Amino acid sequence: MFAEIKRRTGDVPQLAAQALTGYSAIETVKLAVEKNGGSTDGQKLASTIEGFKNQDLLVGPVTYSADCHVPVGMPMQMRKIEDGKPSWFKTVDPKSVPKSIC
């Protein structure tokens, strides 16, 4: 994805993690529309997305449910700041989301 953005614009996104999650959010809606026969009705989209189990997206496989609209399983990048500069720390793959979030 970043190679294509650089090819088209001459630069890569400054906020890479947000670019990936934003792309995957749109990818989720696109897949839901395709899977439900082309409908963009909110209830139909929600119902289709709630059925995603380990749905393969650019960021990795994600799962949604009727109880949780947070993409469980999506790898998340942990960042650190040293000398005022952000950098990668580690990537985590959450297997669940606290009940207070869902």
N, CA, C and O atoms as a printed pandas DataFrame, in Angstrom:
     atom_number atom_name residue_name chain_id  residue_number  x_coord  y_coord  z_coord
0              1         N          MET        A               1    0.822   -1.179    0.000
1              2        CA          MET        A               1    0.000    0.000    0.000
2              3         C          MET        A               1    0.876    1.257    0.000
3              4         O          MET        A               1    0.624    2.200   -0.750
4              5         N          PHE        A               2    1.913    1.255    0.857
5              6        CA          PHE        A               2    2.747    2.441    0.946
6              7         C          PHE        A               2    3.546    2.687   -0.333
7              8         O          PHE        A               2    3.775    3.836   -0.712
8              9         N          ALA        A               3    3.968    1.613   -0.993
9             10        CA          ALA        A               3    4.680    1.761   -2.265
10            11         C          ALA        A               3    3.778    2.427   -3.301
11            12         O          ALA        A               3    4.231    3.279   -4.065
12            13         N          GLU        A               4    2.506    2.042   -3.327
13            14        CA          GLU        A               4    1.569    2.632   -4.274
14            15         C          GLU        A               4    1.308    4.104   -3.945
15            16         O          GLU        A               4    1.241    4.938   -4.848
16            17         N          ILE        A               5    1.162    4.426   -2.656
17            18        CA          ILE        A               5    0.972    5.828   -2.271
18            19         C          ILE        A               5    2.182    6.651   -2.668
19            20         O          ILE        A               5    2.042    7.756   -3.193
20            21         N          LYS        A               6    3.369    6.119   -2.419
21            22        CA          LYS        A               6    4.588    6.858   -2.779
22            23         C          LYS        A               6    4.679    7.029   -4.291
23            24         O          LYS        A               6    5.080    8.090   -4.770
24            25         N          ARG        A               7    4.311    5.997   -5.046
25            26        CA          ARG        A               7    4.354    6.091   -6.502
26            27         C          ARG        A               7    3.424    7.198   -6.998
27            28         O          ARG        A               7    3.765    7.949   -7.912
28            29         N          ARG        A               8    2.245    7.287   -6.383
29            30        CA          ARG        A               8    1.258    8.268   -6.845
30            31         C          ARG        A               8    1.526    9.688   -6.350
31            32         O          ARG        A               8    1.250   10.657   -7.057
32            33         N          THR        A               9    2.070    9.811   -5.123
33            34        CA          THR        A               9    2.208   11.139   -4.523
34            35         C          THR        A               9    3.642   11.605   -4.353
35            36         O          THR        A               9    3.896   12.793   -4.155
36            37         N          GLY        A              10    4.586   10.662   -4.432
37            38        CA          GLY        A              10    5.987   11.018   -4.220
38            39         C          GLY        A              10    6.408   10.936   -2.768
39            40         O          GLY        A              10    7.572   11.186   -2.455
40            41         N          ASP        A              11    5.494   10.591   -1.868
41            42        CA          ASP        A              11    5.818   10.516   -0.448
42            43         C          ASP        A              11    4.953    9.444    0.216
43            44         O          ASP        A              11    3.953    9.006   -0.353
44            45         N          VAL        A              12    5.339    9.029    1.409
45            46        CA          VAL        A              12    4.548    8.073    2.178
46            47         C          VAL        A              12    3.806    8.823    3.286
47            48         O          VAL        A              12    4.235    9.905    3.687
48            49         N          PRO        A              13    2.693    8.261    3.791
49            50        CA          PRO        A              13    1.950    8.940    4.859
50            51         C          PRO        A              13    2.804    9.138    6.105
51            52         O          PRO        A              13    3.584    8.265    6.483
52            53         N          GLN        A              14    2.648   10.278    6.727
53            54        CA          GLN        A              14    3.381   10.554    7.961
54            55         C          GLN        A              14    2.825    9.748    9.129
55            56         O          GLN        A              14    3.567    9.394   10.045
56            57         N          LEU        A              15    1.546    9.460    9.105
57            58        CA          LEU        A              15    0.896    8.702   10.169
58            59         C          LEU        A              15    0.536    7.322    9.624
59            60         O          LEU        A              15   -0.628    7.040    9.341
60            61         N          ALA        A              16    1.543    6.473    9.482
61            62        CA          ALA        A              16    1.386    5.185    8.820
62            63         C          ALA        A              16    0.322    4.307    9.475
63            64         O          ALA        A              16   -0.482    3.695    8.773
64            65         N          ALA        A              17    0.302    4.234   10.801
65            66        CA          ALA        A              17   -0.666    3.368   11.472
66            67         C          ALA        A              17   -2.086    3.820   11.171
67            68         O          ALA        A              17   -2.954    2.981   10.930
68            69         N          GLN        A              18   -2.346    5.116   11.177
69            70        CA          GLN        A              18   -3.679    5.618   10.884
70            71         C          GLN        A              18   -4.052    5.343    9.426
71            72         O          GLN        A              18   -5.213    5.070    9.121
72            73         N          ALA        A              19   -3.074    5.414    8.532
73            74        CA          ALA        A              19   -3.353    5.107    7.127
74            75         C          ALA        A              19   -3.796    3.657    6.975
75            76         O          ALA        A              19   -4.725    3.366    6.221
76            77         N          LEU        A              20   -3.140    2.756    7.681
77            78        CA          LEU        A              20   -3.491    1.334    7.597
78            79         C          LEU        A              20   -4.868    1.046    8.176
79            80         O          LEU        A              20   -5.665    0.338    7.561
80            81         N          THR        A              21   -5.154    1.590    9.358
81            82        CA          THR        A              21   -6.448    1.322    9.975
82            83         C          THR        A              21   -7.576    2.008    9.199
83            84         O          THR        A              21   -8.674    1.464    9.085
84            85         N          GLY        A              22   -7.305    3.188    8.673
85            86        CA          GLY        A              22   -8.311    3.866    7.846
86            87         C          GLY        A              22   -8.628    3.071    6.591
87            88         O          GLY        A              22   -9.791    2.914    6.220
88            89         N          TYR        A              23   -7.578    2.568    5.937
89            90        CA          TYR        A              23   -7.767    1.742    4.750
90            91         C          TYR        A              23   -8.595    0.509    5.101
91            92         O          TYR        A              23   -9.514    0.141    4.369
92            93         N          SER        A              24   -8.267   -0.120    6.214
93            94        CA          SER        A              24   -8.971   -1.345    6.598
94            95         C          SER        A              24  -10.421   -1.074    6.992
95            96         O          SER        A              24  -11.273   -1.944    6.813
96            97         N          ALA        A              25  -10.721    0.104    7.521
97            98        CA          ALA        A              25  -12.118    0.455    7.825
98            99         C          ALA        A              25  -12.928    0.533    6.534
99           100         O          ALA        A              25  -14.048    0.026    6.468
100          101         N          ILE        A              26  -12.366    1.165    5.515
101          102        CA          ILE        A              26  -13.047    1.252    4.218
102          103         C          ILE        A              26  -13.133   -0.129    3.579
103          104         O          ILE        A              26  -14.146   -0.481    2.974
104          105         N          GLU        A              27  -12.062   -0.906    3.718
105          106        CA          GLU        A              27  -12.038   -2.272    3.199
106          107         C          GLU        A              27  -13.158   -3.108    3.837
107          108         O          GLU        A              27  -13.794   -3.915    3.158
108          109         N          THR        A              28  -13.397   -2.913    5.141
109          110        CA          THR        A              28  -14.458   -3.628    5.852
110          111         C          THR        A              28  -15.820   -3.318    5.249
111          112         O          THR        A              28  -16.609   -4.227    4.990
112          113         N          VAL        A              29  -16.096   -2.042    5.025
113          114        CA          VAL        A              29  -17.390   -1.647    4.450
114          115         C          VAL        A              29  -17.525   -2.196    3.032
115          116         O          VAL        A              29  -18.582   -2.710    2.665
116          117         N          LYS        A              30  -16.479   -2.093    2.246
117          118        CA          LYS        A              30  -16.504   -2.611    0.872
118          119         C          LYS        A              30  -16.836   -4.107    0.861
119          120         O          LYS        A              30  -17.691   -4.551    0.095
120          121         N          LEU        A              31  -16.167   -4.868    1.701
121          122        CA          LEU        A              31  -16.426   -6.311    1.758
122          123         C          LEU        A              31  -17.855   -6.607    2.207
123          124         O          LEU        A              31  -18.498   -7.521    1.691
124          125         N          ALA        A              32  -18.341   -5.834    3.164
125          126        CA          ALA        A              32  -19.711   -6.042    3.648
126          127         C          ALA        A              32  -20.723   -5.772    2.532
127          128         O          ALA        A              32  -21.685   -6.523    2.369
128          129         N          VAL        A              33  -20.506   -4.711    1.772
129          130        CA          VAL        A              33  -21.414   -4.392    0.656
130          131         C          VAL        A              33  -21.380   -5.520   -0.370
131          132         O          VAL        A              33  -22.426   -5.933   -0.870
132          133         N          GLU        A              34  -20.201   -6.013   -0.683
133          134        CA          GLU        A              34  -20.082   -7.109   -1.643
134          135         C          GLU        A              34  -20.760   -8.378   -1.140
135          136         O          GLU        A              34  -21.419   -9.082   -1.906
136          137         N          LYS        A              35  -20.598   -8.670    0.152
137          138        CA          LYS        A              35  -21.147   -9.904    0.717
138          139         C          LYS        A              35  -22.661   -9.858    0.896
139          140         O          LYS        A              35  -23.314  -10.901    0.902
140          141         N          ASN        A              36  -23.232   -8.640    1.043
141          142        CA          ASN        A              36  -24.680   -8.585    1.281
142          143         C          ASN        A              36  -25.465   -8.233    0.020
143          144         O          ASN        A              36  -26.618   -7.806    0.094
144          145         N          GLY        A              37  -24.835   -8.413   -1.131
145          146        CA          GLY        A              37  -25.543   -8.205   -2.391
146          147         C          GLY        A              37  -25.582   -6.776   -2.871
147          148         O          GLY        A              37  -26.380   -6.444   -3.748
148          149         N          GLY        A              38  -24.728   -5.905   -2.313
149          150        CA          GLY        A              38  -24.632   -4.529   -2.790
150          151         C          GLY        A              38  -25.370   -3.498   -1.964
151          152         O          GLY        A              38  -25.381   -2.320   -2.322
152          153         N          SER        A              39  -25.981   -3.904   -0.878
153          154        CA          SER        A              39  -26.746   -2.958   -0.065
154          155         C          SER        A              39  -25.832   -2.086    0.793
155          156         O          SER        A              39  -24.842   -2.555    1.353
156          157         N          THR        A              40  -26.190   -0.803    0.879
157          158        CA          THR        A              40  -25.484    0.115    1.779
158          159         C          THR        A              40  -26.363    0.494    2.972
159          160         O          THR        A              40  -26.028    1.406    3.728
160          161         N          ASP        A              41  -27.476   -0.201    3.136
161          162        CA          ASP        A              41  -28.353    0.014    4.285
162          163         C          ASP        A              41  -27.579   -0.253    5.577
163          164         O          ASP        A              41  -26.918   -1.285    5.700
164          165         N          GLY        A              42  -27.655    0.655    6.526
165          166        CA          GLY        A              42  -26.893    0.550    7.770
166          167         C          GLY        A              42  -27.125   -0.744    8.529
167          168         O          GLY        A              42  -26.172   -1.367    8.997
168          169         N          GLN        A              43  -28.379   -1.155    8.657
169          170        CA          GLN        A              43  -28.696   -2.392    9.381
170          171         C          GLN        A              43  -28.107   -3.609    8.668
171          172         O          GLN        A              43  -27.591   -4.521    9.314
172          173         N          LYS        A              44  -28.184   -3.623    7.350
173          174        CA          LYS        A              44  -27.633   -4.752    6.587
174          175         C          LYS        A              44  -26.112   -4.778    6.687
175          176         O          LYS        A              44  -25.509   -5.841    6.833
176          177         N          LEU        A              45  -25.492   -3.588    6.606
177          178        CA          LEU        A              45  -24.034   -3.533    6.750
178          179         C          LEU        A              45  -23.612   -4.034    8.120
179          180         O          LEU        A              45  -22.692   -4.844    8.236
180          181         N          ALA        A              46  -24.284   -3.551    9.159
181          182        CA          ALA        A              46  -23.936   -3.965   10.522
182          183         C          ALA        A              46  -24.080   -5.471   10.682
183          184         O          ALA        A              46  -23.203   -6.126   11.245
184          185         N          SER        A              47  -25.167   -6.011   10.194
185          186        CA          SER        A              47  -25.407   -7.448   10.311
186          187         C          SER        A              47  -24.329   -8.252    9.582
187          188         O          SER        A              47  -23.858   -9.270   10.089
188          189         N          THR        A              48  -23.947   -7.799    8.410
189          190        CA          THR        A              48  -22.909   -8.496    7.639
190          191         C          THR        A              48  -21.565   -8.410    8.348
191          192         O          THR        A              48  -20.864   -9.414    8.471
192          193         N          ILE        A              49  -21.202   -7.224    8.812
193          194        CA          ILE        A              49  -19.916   -7.031    9.489
194          195         C          ILE        A              49  -19.862   -7.832   10.783
195          196         O          ILE        A              49  -18.816   -8.375   11.135
196          197         N          GLU        A              50  -20.982   -7.907   11.492
197          198        CA          GLU        A              50  -21.029   -8.691   12.734
198          199         C          GLU        A              50  -20.745  -10.172   12.490
199          200         O          GLU        A              50  -20.412  -10.900   13.425
200          201         N          GLY        A              51  -20.872  -10.618   11.253
201          202        CA          GLY        A              51  -20.586  -12.004   10.903
202          203         C          GLY        A              51  -19.141  -12.251   10.500
203          204         O          GLY        A              51  -18.766  -13.390   10.220
204          205         N          PHE        A              52  -18.326  -11.207   10.465
205          206        CA          PHE        A              52  -16.921  -11.384   10.075
206          207         C          PHE        A              52  -16.162  -12.113   11.182
207          208         O          PHE        A              52  -16.092  -11.643   12.318
208          209         N          LYS        A              53  -15.612  -13.237   10.842
209          210        CA          LYS        A              53  -14.784  -14.022   11.770
210          211         C          LYS        A              53  -13.438  -14.238   11.104
211          212         O          LYS        A              53  -13.357  -14.921   10.084
212          213         N          ASN        A              54  -12.396  -13.674   11.658
213          214        CA          ASN        A              54  -11.053  -13.760   11.079
214          215         C          ASN        A              54  -11.056  -13.314    9.619
215          216         O          ASN        A              54  -10.391  -13.913    8.774
216          217         N          GLN        A              55  -11.814  -12.255    9.336
217          218        CA          GLN        A              55  -11.882  -11.702    7.983
218          219         C          GLN        A              55  -10.525  -11.115    7.628
219          220         O          GLN        A              55  -10.005  -10.265    8.351
220          221         N          ASP        A              56   -9.960  -11.556    6.537
221          222        CA          ASP        A              56   -8.635  -11.102    6.135
222          223         C          ASP        A              56   -8.712   -9.691    5.558
223          224         O          ASP        A              56   -9.386   -9.459    4.554
224          225         N          LEU        A              57   -8.023   -8.757    6.196
225          226        CA          LEU        A              57   -7.927   -7.374    5.739
226          227         C          LEU        A              57   -6.457   -7.015    5.579
227          228         O          LEU        A              57   -5.581   -7.804    5.934
228          229         N          LEU        A              58   -6.186   -5.842    5.054
229          230        CA          LEU        A              58   -4.802   -5.397    4.890
230          231         C          LEU        A              58   -4.035   -5.473    6.207
231          232         O          LEU        A              58   -2.863   -5.850    6.217
232          233         N          VAL        A              59   -4.680   -5.120    7.312
233          234        CA          VAL        A              59   -4.004   -5.126    8.616
234          235         C          VAL        A              59   -3.914   -6.506    9.242
235          236         O          VAL        A              59   -3.221   -6.690   10.243
236          237         N          GLY        A              60   -4.605   -7.474    8.666
237          238        CA          GLY        A              60   -4.623   -8.820    9.226
238          239         C          GLY        A              60   -6.053   -9.258    9.466
239          240         O          GLY        A              60   -6.988   -8.518    9.160
240          241         N          PRO        A              61   -6.235  -10.457   10.011
241          242        CA          PRO        A              61   -7.588  -10.963   10.226
242          243         C          PRO        A              61   -8.278  -10.268   11.402
243          244         O          PRO        A              61   -7.672  -10.047   12.450
244          245         N          VAL        A              62   -9.560   -9.928   11.206
245          246        CA          VAL        A              62  -10.341   -9.297   12.268
246          247         C          VAL        A              62  -11.664  -10.020   12.458
247          248         O          VAL        A              62  -12.178  -10.663   11.542
248          249         N          THR        A              63  -12.206   -9.900   13.669
249          250        CA          THR        A              63  -13.482  -10.497   14.016
250          251         C          THR        A              63  -14.372   -9.431   14.649
251          252         O          THR        A              63  -13.921   -8.647   15.483
252          253         N          TYR        A              64  -15.633   -9.411   14.246
253          254        CA          TYR        A              64  -16.647   -8.547   14.857
254          255         C          TYR        A              64  -17.761   -9.448   15.373
255          256         O          TYR        A              64  -17.872  -10.603   14.961
256          257         N          SER        A              65  -18.575   -8.927   16.263
257          258        CA          SER        A              65  -19.748   -9.671   16.728
258          259         C          SER        A              65  -20.867   -8.677   17.013
259          260         O          SER        A              65  -20.661   -7.464   16.990
260          261         N          ALA        A              66  -22.043   -9.208   17.278
261          262        CA          ALA        A              66  -23.180   -8.348   17.619
262          263         C          ALA        A              66  -22.923   -7.591   18.918
263          264         O          ALA        A              66  -23.453   -6.499   19.118
264          265         N          ASP        A              67  -22.116   -8.167   19.795
265          266        CA          ASP        A              67  -21.808   -7.537   21.080
266          267         C          ASP        A              67  -20.616   -6.594   21.030
267          268         O          ASP        A              67  -20.452   -5.754   21.915
268          269         N          CYS        A              68  -19.787   -6.724   20.008
269          270        CA          CYS        A              68  -18.565   -5.924   19.967
270          271         C          CYS        A              68  -18.269   -5.463   18.546
271          272         O          CYS        A              68  -18.023   -6.272   17.651
272          273         N          HIS        A              69  -18.296   -4.162   18.361
273          274        CA          HIS        A              69  -18.008   -3.581   17.053
274          275         C          HIS        A              69  -16.578   -3.069   16.968
275          276         O          HIS        A              69  -16.257   -2.244   16.113
276          277         N          VAL        A              70  -15.726   -3.555   17.850
277          278        CA          VAL        A              70  -14.297   -3.251   17.799
278          279         C          VAL        A              70  -13.636   -4.405   17.051
279          280         O          VAL        A              70  -13.926   -5.564   17.348
280          281         N          PRO        A              71  -12.754   -4.124   16.085
281          282        CA          PRO        A              71  -12.153   -5.207   15.303
282          283         C          PRO        A              71  -11.162   -6.042   16.115
283          284         O          PRO        A              71   -9.961   -5.772   16.117
284          285         N          VAL        A              72  -11.682   -7.054   16.801
285          286        CA          VAL        A              72  -10.847   -7.924   17.628
286          287         C          VAL        A              72   -9.926   -8.736   16.723
287          288         O          VAL        A              72  -10.353   -9.285   15.707
288          289         N          GLY        A              73   -8.668   -8.799   17.109
289          290        CA          GLY        A              73   -7.694   -9.578   16.362
290          291         C          GLY        A              73   -6.825   -8.750   15.445
291          292         O          GLY        A              73   -5.804   -9.237   14.957
292          293         N          MET        A              74   -7.212   -7.486   15.193
293          294        CA          MET        A              74   -6.406   -6.655   14.321
294          295         C          MET        A              74   -5.090   -6.331   15.017
295          296         O          MET        A              74   -5.102   -5.806   16.131
296          297         N          PRO        A              75   -3.957   -6.629   14.391
297          298        CA          PRO        A              75   -2.673   -6.294   15.007
298          299         C          PRO        A              75   -2.584   -4.791   15.287
299          300         O          PRO        A              75   -2.976   -3.967   14.460
300          301         N          MET        A              76   -2.072   -4.460   16.446
301          302        CA          MET        A              76   -1.942   -3.059   16.832
302          303         C          MET        A              76   -0.478   -2.740   17.101
303          304         O          MET        A              76    0.238   -3.496   17.757
304          305         N          GLN        A              77   -0.071   -1.625   16.588
305          306        CA          GLN        A              77    1.316   -1.217   16.715
306          307         C          GLN        A              77    1.504   -0.379   17.973
307          308         O          GLN        A              77    0.838    0.639   18.162
308          309         N          MET        A              78    2.408   -0.814   18.818
309          310        CA          MET        A              78    2.773   -0.047   20.004
310          311         C          MET        A              78    3.949    0.841   19.616
311          312         O          MET        A              78    4.911    0.373   19.007
312          313         N          ARG        A              79    3.873    2.114   19.965
313          314        CA          ARG        A              79    4.928    3.061   19.608
314          315         C          ARG        A              79    5.537    3.627   20.879
315          316         O          ARG        A              79    4.902    3.634   21.934
316          317         N          LYS        A              80    6.755    4.095   20.772
317          318        CA          LYS        A              80    7.410    4.767   21.893
318          319         C          LYS        A              80    8.000    6.072   21.380
319          320         O          LYS        A              80    8.207    6.254   20.180
320          321         N          ILE        A              81    8.261    6.961   22.304
321          322        CA          ILE        A              81    8.862    8.230   21.936
322          323         C          ILE        A              81   10.173    8.364   22.709
323          324         O          ILE        A              81   10.191    8.319   23.939
324          325         N          GLU        A              82   11.247    8.526   21.978
325          326        CA          GLU        A              82   12.569    8.739   22.555
326          327         C          GLU        A              82   13.179    9.974   21.917
327          328         O          GLU        A              82   13.204   10.113   20.694
328          329         N          ASP        A              83   13.664   10.855   22.751
329          330        CA          ASP        A              83   14.242   12.111   22.262
330          331         C          ASP        A              83   13.269   12.862   21.347
331          332         O          ASP        A              83   13.670   13.483   20.363
332          333         N          GLY        A              84   11.991   12.789   21.698
333          334        CA          GLY        A              84   10.978   13.511   20.945
334          335         C          GLY        A              84   10.582   12.879   19.627
335          336         O          GLY        A              84    9.814   13.478   18.873
336          337         N          LYS        A              85   11.087   11.671   19.319
337          338        CA          LYS        A              85   10.792   11.036   18.045
338          339         C          LYS        A              85   10.057    9.714   18.260
339          340         O          LYS        A              85   10.512    8.866   19.028
340          341         N          PRO        A              86    8.912    9.537   17.576
341          342        CA          PRO        A              86    8.186    8.272   17.712
342          343         C          PRO        A              86    8.859    7.171   16.900
343          344         O          PRO        A              86    9.427    7.415   15.835
344          345         N          SER        A              87    8.781    5.971   17.423
345          346        CA          SER        A              87    9.301    4.817   16.691
346          347         C          SER        A              87    8.520    3.573   17.102
347          348         O          SER        A              87    7.820    3.571   18.115
348          349         N          TRP        A              88    8.649    2.517   16.303
349          350        CA          TRP        A              88    7.974    1.255   16.582
350          351         C          TRP        A              88    8.542    0.658   17.857
351          352         O          TRP        A              88    9.752    0.702   18.077
352          353         N          PHE        A              89    7.681    0.100   18.699
353          354        CA          PHE        A              89    8.109   -0.595   19.906
354          355         C          PHE        A              89    7.852   -2.091   19.762
355          356         O          PHE        A              89    8.771   -2.904   19.869
356          357         N          LYS        A              90    6.581   -2.444   19.518
357          358        CA          LYS        A              90    6.232   -3.830   19.246
358          359         C          LYS        A              90    4.818   -3.884   18.690
359          360         O          LYS        A              90    4.061   -2.919   18.795
360          361         N          THR        A              91    4.475   -5.004   18.106
361          362        CA          THR        A              91    3.138   -5.225   17.583
362          363         C          THR        A              91    2.449   -6.257   18.466
363          364         O          THR        A              91    3.041   -7.280   18.811
364          365         N          VAL        A              92    1.206   -5.989   18.828
365          366        CA          VAL        A              92    0.440   -6.925   19.653
366          367         C          VAL        A              92   -0.806   -7.348   18.876
367          368         O          VAL        A              92   -1.343   -6.583   18.076
368          369         N          ASP        A              93   -1.247   -8.561   19.124
369          370        CA          ASP        A              93   -2.451   -9.107   18.503
370          371         C          ASP        A              93   -3.474   -9.393   19.604
371          372         O          ASP        A              93   -3.470  -10.484   20.175
372          373         N          PRO        A              94   -4.348   -8.434   19.911
373          374        CA          PRO        A              94   -5.317   -8.650   20.987
374          375         C          PRO        A              94   -6.286   -9.781   20.633
375          376         O          PRO        A              94   -6.781   -9.867   19.509
376          377         N          LYS        A              95   -6.537  -10.621   21.594
377          378        CA          LYS        A              95   -7.452  -11.747   21.404
378          379         C          LYS        A              95   -8.840  -11.449   21.962
379          380         O          LYS        A              95   -9.797  -12.175   21.692
380          381         N          SER        A              96   -8.940  -10.372   22.743
381          382        CA          SER        A              96  -10.236   -9.976   23.291
382          383         C          SER        A              96  -10.190   -8.483   23.586
383          384         O          SER        A              96   -9.130   -7.857   23.578
384          385         N          VAL        A              97  -11.369   -7.935   23.846
385          386        CA          VAL        A              97  -11.502   -6.523   24.163
386          387         C          VAL        A              97  -12.218   -6.417   25.496
387          388         O          VAL        A              97  -13.194   -7.134   25.713
388          389         N          PRO        A              98  -11.771   -5.543   26.405
389          390        CA          PRO        A              98  -12.458   -5.411   27.698
390          391         C          PRO        A              98  -13.938   -5.096   27.519
391          392         O          PRO        A              98  -14.304   -4.339   26.619
392          393         N          LYS        A              99  -14.785   -5.664   28.358
393          394        CA          LYS        A              99  -16.232   -5.459   28.274
394          395         C          LYS        A              99  -16.611   -3.974   28.305
395          396         O          LYS        A              99  -17.620   -3.568   27.728
396          397         N          SER        A             100  -15.788   -3.174   28.988
397          398        CA          SER        A             100  -16.098   -1.738   29.094
398          399         C          SER        A             100  -16.013   -1.037   27.728
399          400         O          SER        A             100  -16.578    0.043   27.556
400          401         N          ILE        A             101  -15.320   -1.635   26.769
401          402        CA          ILE        A             101  -15.194   -1.025   25.439
402          403         C          ILE        A             101  -16.345   -1.443   24.538
403          404         O          ILE        A             101  -16.803   -0.655   23.711
404          405         N          CYS        A             102  -16.812   -2.668   24.690
405          406        CA          CYS        A             102  -17.855   -3.198   23.790
406          407         C          CYS        A             102  -19.234   -2.981   24.351
407          408         O          CYS        A             102  -20.223   -3.364   23.726
